[in-house]
Amino acid sequence: MLKTLVLQENQLSDDEATHLAQELRNNVTLACLDLSNNHIGDIVAAELGSGISANTTLQELNISWNHIRRYQGCLTLLIKHRPRGTIS
């Protein structure tokens, strides 16, 4: 079972991150996800928030060093659904 996924510095685009967000909805094992230092933008950040809201296992998420300009809004959405997890 995959519990940690590190995709740091993989040059993930919005399209690729969108697919990941969709998969997060159905994932039941992933506890830690590192998407730092990619090319993820505002829209996909919101989609990630939506995927995470349906995910019950993810506790740590790193989305630092991306192209997310509305960071505060993204964090609000993520924290709402993961109040005990870690987001950076």
C-alpha positions as a Markdown table, in Angstrom:
| # | Residue | x | y | z |
|---|---|---|---|---|
| 1 | Met | 0.0 | 0.0 | 0.0 |
| 2 | Leu | 1.3 | 3.4 | -0.9 |
| 3 | Lys | 1.3 | 5.7 | 2.1 |
| 4 | Thr | 3.8 | 8.4 | 1.0 |
| 5 | Leu | 4.1 | 9.9 | -2.5 |
| 6 | Val | 6.8 | 12.4 | -3.2 |
| 7 | Leu | 6.4 | 14.2 | -6.6 |
| 8 | Gln | 8.7 | 17.1 | -5.6 |
| 9 | Glu | 10.4 | 18.9 | -8.6 |
| 10 | Asn | 8.7 | 16.7 | -11.2 |
| 11 | Gln | 7.5 | 19.7 | -13.3 |
| 12 | Leu | 3.9 | 18.6 | -12.9 |
| 13 | Ser | 1.6 | 20.6 | -15.0 |
| 14 | Asp | -2.0 | 21.6 | -14.3 |
| 15 | Asp | -3.2 | 18.7 | -16.5 |
| 16 | Glu | -1.2 | 16.1 | -14.6 |
| 17 | Ala | -2.1 | 17.5 | -11.2 |
| 18 | Thr | -5.8 | 17.5 | -12.2 |
| 19 | His | -5.6 | 13.7 | -12.8 |
| 20 | Leu | -3.9 | 13.3 | -9.4 |
| 21 | Ala | -6.7 | 15.4 | -7.7 |
| 22 | Gln | -9.3 | 13.1 | -9.2 |
| 23 | Glu | -7.4 | 10.0 | -7.9 |
| 24 | Leu | -7.2 | 11.5 | -4.4 |
| 25 | Arg | -11.0 | 11.2 | -4.1 |
| 26 | Asn | -10.8 | 7.4 | -4.3 |
| 27 | Asn | -7.5 | 6.8 | -2.5 |
| 28 | Val | -7.8 | 5.1 | 0.9 |
| 29 | Thr | -4.1 | 4.6 | 1.8 |
| 30 | Leu | -2.1 | 7.8 | 1.1 |
| 31 | Ala | -1.1 | 9.7 | 4.2 |
| 32 | Cys | 1.6 | 12.0 | 2.9 |
| 33 | Leu | 1.7 | 13.8 | -0.4 |
| 34 | Asp | 4.6 | 16.2 | -1.5 |
| 35 | Leu | 3.8 | 18.2 | -4.6 |
| 36 | Ser | 6.3 | 21.0 | -3.9 |
| 37 | Asn | 8.3 | 22.8 | -6.6 |
| 38 | Asn | 6.1 | 22.0 | -9.6 |
| 39 | His | 3.9 | 24.1 | -11.9 |
| 40 | Ile | 0.5 | 23.8 | -10.2 |
| 41 | Gly | -1.7 | 26.8 | -10.5 |
| 42 | Asp | -4.8 | 28.3 | -8.7 |
| 43 | Ile | -7.5 | 26.3 | -10.4 |
| 44 | Val | -5.8 | 22.9 | -9.8 |
| 45 | Ala | -5.1 | 23.9 | -6.2 |
| 46 | Ala | -8.8 | 24.2 | -5.8 |
| 47 | Glu | -9.3 | 20.8 | -7.5 |
| 48 | Leu | -6.8 | 19.3 | -5.1 |
| 49 | Gly | -8.8 | 20.8 | -2.2 |
| 50 | Ser | -11.9 | 19.1 | -3.6 |
| 51 | Gly | -10.1 | 15.8 | -4.0 |
| 52 | Ile | -8.7 | 16.0 | -0.5 |
| 53 | Ser | -12.1 | 16.8 | 0.9 |
| 54 | Ala | -13.3 | 13.4 | -0.2 |
| 55 | Asn | -10.1 | 11.7 | 1.0 |
| 56 | Thr | -10.1 | 10.4 | 4.6 |
| 57 | Thr | -6.4 | 9.3 | 5.0 |
| 58 | Leu | -4.2 | 12.2 | 3.8 |
| 59 | Gln | -2.6 | 13.9 | 6.8 |
| 60 | Glu | 0.3 | 15.8 | 5.2 |
| 61 | Leu | 0.4 | 17.9 | 2.0 |
| 62 | Asn | 3.2 | 20.0 | 0.7 |
| 63 | Ile | 2.2 | 22.4 | -2.1 |
| 64 | Ser | 4.9 | 25.0 | -1.5 |
| 65 | Trp | 6.9 | 26.5 | -4.4 |
| 66 | Asn | 4.1 | 26.2 | -7.0 |
| 67 | His | 2.3 | 28.8 | -9.1 |
| 68 | Ile | -0.6 | 29.2 | -6.6 |
| 69 | Arg | -1.4 | 32.9 | -6.2 |
| 70 | Arg | -4.6 | 32.5 | -4.2 |
| 71 | Tyr | -2.7 | 30.6 | -1.5 |
| 72 | Gln | -4.8 | 31.8 | 1.4 |
| 73 | Gly | -8.0 | 30.6 | -0.3 |
| 74 | Cys | -6.5 | 27.2 | -1.1 |
| 75 | Leu | -5.3 | 26.8 | 2.5 |
| 76 | Thr | -8.7 | 27.8 | 3.9 |
| 77 | Leu | -10.3 | 25.1 | 1.8 |
| 78 | Leu | -7.7 | 22.5 | 2.7 |
| 79 | Ile | -7.7 | 23.3 | 6.4 |
| 80 | Lys | -11.4 | 23.1 | 6.5 |
| 81 | His | -11.3 | 19.5 | 5.4 |
| 82 | Arg | -8.0 | 18.5 | 7.2 |
| 83 | Pro | -8.0 | 20.4 | 10.5 |
| 84 | Arg | -5.5 | 18.0 | 12.1 |
| 85 | Gly | -3.2 | 17.5 | 9.1 |
| 86 | Thr | -0.1 | 19.4 | 8.0 |
| 87 | Ile | -0.1 | 21.7 | 5.0 |
| 88 | Ser | 2.8 | 23.6 | 3.8 |
